[in-house]
Amino acid sequence: MKRTTSFLTNTILVLLFISNLNVMGEEVSKNLEPEPDSTHYTVYRVQKNDTLYEIANRFRVSVDEIKRVNDIKGNKILVGQTLRIPSGKEEYAQTGESHSDSNDNDLEANTDNKETNQSTSKPQVKESAEGNEIVNLQTEMDIKDLIQIMSEITGETFILDESVKARRVTIITPRGGFKKRNAIRLFEAILDLNGFSIIKKDGINKVIPKRDIKGESLPTQVGTYLEPPSDRFVTRLIPLKNVNASEIANTLKPLISREGDLLVYPNLNMLIVVDTVSNINKILQIIRNIDVETAIEFIKIEHADAADIAAKLMEIFGPGAGVTTTTRTPTEAPTTRTTRRTPTPQRISPPARSTTSVQTSLTGFKVIVDERTNSLIVIAYPEDMKKIKAIIRKLDVETEQPEQGIYVIRLQNADAEQIVGVLSGLIGGGTAGPIQPTRRTTETRLGTIGTSLGTTYQTGTFGRQTGTLGGLGQIGGQITREPVGETITPTVAEAEGIRITADPATNSVIIVSSRKDFETLKSVIQELDVRRKQVFVEAAILEVSLEKLKALGTNFNFGFTINNDNLGFGGTALPGIPSLLGVAASSNSLISAIGSISGLFLGVIGETVDPDGPGPIPPIPSFSALFQALTSLTDVNVLSTPSIITTDNEPAEIIVADVIPFPTGTTVSETGVTVQTIERQPVGIRLAITPQISEGDFLNLNIHTEVSAVRDAPAGLNTAQFGIATTTRAADSSIVVKNGQTIVIGGLVQDRETNLENKVPLLGDIPLFGNLFKFRQRQSSKINLMILLTPRIVENENDMQRILEERQRRNMLLQQRGIHEGGY
């Protein structure tokens, strides 16, 4: 504590001593100050409007040096005040008296260059008659010197970025100078032209390149108020009330400076702008004219067409805009419009296809046409709504029109003749004269020759039903053609005041009616003329054959020696059971023989007999008996793998068959010549499908599958007289299946049985005991027809392309494995 107190005391004494020395120095300097007539000073008397900066620039000395010599504390000087200017060189006639010949010469030389010195000197600040401070700057100077001058004028501190290098700037100002309060604005403009900007924070101004402005902490402002113009960068948050921020951002982006940025915050419908204050003010003025509250009016059109009035409004309030109608709406010839530019459609739902939109986004005006109610929905600024409604009232007036007009609607998807048939029933079914059939469909179904079981021969008929395979019977009857449906579509439909005609060449519907009736009919046509989905069906028709082979029999083998020198052997060798003798086989012939037997077997083998003789002779069993029972095997035959595509609710059919002639009868001519008449019918595979798409990607499928083939004629059948015998297996079903799901239809079974018996003569005929010398074989085959279907909904070209690529990949895989699709 004592040491601290002593240190402070000594410090105070030293400071007091230094202060006394300064006071003494000032008194000495006063006494030693040179006289006014000294050759080191120029005496200058302050004139009106003079300032220290102007005087210092004129005599090429610093302001601080003048203030030091004349003991001036501030920047204020008085008119008539005498100043000593160190080493002054200004003309004395202008400024005061000189006591040096050399100074007189210098002043005389500077008289001719007065204006030049004034233009290339440092800034001059003087007070105008109105009390404003006026600044004069040099014509050319270094940018760093300019920053120094601005620091002196404004009294603010500036920090320069290391990239701020020496460069000359040219400044041209009025002869009388400019106001001091505008100096900082001029300074910011000069920096902006040279690629720099000022960021002010905590009273310090940072001069940095504009390209680095986004990485700096900029002042943040919120709102739509305007700031005094400035080239300083700020961040402004601009909330919007009536327009969408994302939409207006696309309009404002071209106005943002190269170093600035524009962001959208959709959650708050706000714009975030980084730019100069002056540019943000310009953007805010645009936003104030766009972000205004709009009015919505629902206007019912009584006499005119709403779409026509909307087009007229766009010609008045939206130059360059046009009318857009839904692309799926049928074209109405009398009301077709040509547009110059197509905006985005605005629709009312439901129904989506009855909406037309006209829009211009630059004026804030929008009109939506609802064709269903013949009304307009107008969106505009309140001050514009009155003008729009006034124009609508003048356009929506009743005019003299003919009672009936002719209208043409070109269909895009539906068939014109079918549409006329539907409309005929809608308007009451009346027709103009006889209805001419435009499409007549007669379909012949191939039936089945059926035979019944037993000895009585039944006659079969070619019809829709599927016959049952039975015993042999006589094929008879006749082939009949069974029409399954006729479609007669009228080409002309007429009711009171309405006449409808179809034009197949252009697939158009021509309507002669009043405007009101036409609008009603057109709305119906729009709902009918829609693009329907398609269904792609992959099918596989298989025959699964189960062949059951039953073999039952007994083989005997025995061997013995004769006189110990000769060999004797015997036995039964019936087909189907290999011999157990195996003389030509290896020494283990029994095992080899047993290994080749299939199915269930049972045997007994006696002792072996070793015969003597030349060469190696294997031993022979003295006795053997073998009982065998066998059942085998299955097979699969792929008949066809067709693919078919059809429109929703339209039938489709595939037929792969041979056309075979069938006799239908005989006729006897007058000359006694018998002539046989025939009719050719397809025999093969037929697949007919009618799909119907329902909700949830489910399909209702009506399926008819038919497989027919030529069979061997029964014994005693004269094919020349009665024709060829055929078999037919068919299946009709209606199922519901999910899109892409595979279904299996089966159960069409055909039976075939074959009996075979082998026996030893005489011995095999002995009752009971003869069974030991018999071998029986019975073969039964069941052929099951199976149909596999996989339907897929095709909504557009992308779905069809995926199906095509999938089939191509599958075909390539099968080719790599050496398998061709459609067979094994």
Buried (B, 14 or more C-beta within 10 A) or exposed (E): EEEEEEEEEEEEEEEEEEEEEEEEEEEEEEEEEEEBEEEBBBBBEBEEEBBBBBBBBBBBBBBEBBBEBBEBEEEEBEEEEEBBBBBBBBBBEEBBBBBBEEBBEBBEEBEEEEEEBBEEBBBBBBBEEEEBBBBBBBEEBBBBBBBBBBBEBBEBEBEBEEEBEEEEBEEEBEEEBBEBEEBBBBBBEBBBEBEBBBBEEEEEBBBBBBEBBEEEEBEEBEEBEEBEEBBBBBBBBBBBEEBEBEEBBEBBEEBBBEBBBBEBEEEEBBBBBBBBBBBBBBBBEEBEEBBBEBBEBEBEBEEBBBBBBBBBBBEEBBEEBBBBBBEEBBEBEEEEEEBEEEBEBBBBEEBEBBBBBBBBBEBBBBBBBBBBEBBBBBBBBEEBBEEBBEBBEEBBEEEEEEEBBEBBBBBBEBBBBBBBBBBBEBBEEEBBEEBEEBEEEEEBBBBBBBBBEEEEBBBBBBBBBBBEBEEBBBBEBEBEEEEEEEEEBBBBBBBEEBBBBBBEEEBBBBBBBBBEBBBEBBBEBBEBBEEEBBBBBBBBBBBBBEBBBBBBBBBBBBBBBEEEEEBEBEBBBBEBBBBBBBEEBEEEBBEBBBEEBEBEBEBEBEEBBEBEEEEEEBBBBBBBBBBBEBEEEEEEEEBBBBEBBBBBEEBBEBEBBEEBEBBBEEEEEEEEEEEEEEBEBBBBBBBBBBBBBEEEEBBBBBBBBBBBBEEEBBEEBEEEEBBBBBBBBBBEEEEEBEBEEEBEBEEBEBEEEEEEEBBBEEEBEEEEEBBBBBBBBBBBBBBBBBBBBBBBBBEEEEBBEEBEEEEEEEEEEEEEEEEEEEEE
